[in-house]
């Protein structure tokens, strides 16, 4: 199994918009990529966001 973690450091004033964009962008990934078992978007305070895919 491959586990991929991507981290983004975001300016505080743009954090909510960036989070919404990422969640929207990856919403359909499991259906589009057969090998993708699961994924999640995690908040890593104060200004980081993690995308984890397995």
HELIX and SHEET records of a PDB file:
HELIX    1   1 UNK A   12  UNK A   14  5                                   3    
HELIX    2   2 UNK A   15  UNK A   26  1                                  12    
HELIX    3   3 UNK A   29  UNK A   32  1                                   4    
SHEET    1   A 3 UNK A   4  UNK A   9  0                                        
SHEET    2   A 3 UNK A  48  UNK A  53 -1                                        
SHEET    3   A 3 UNK A  39  UNK A  44 -1                                        
END                                                                             
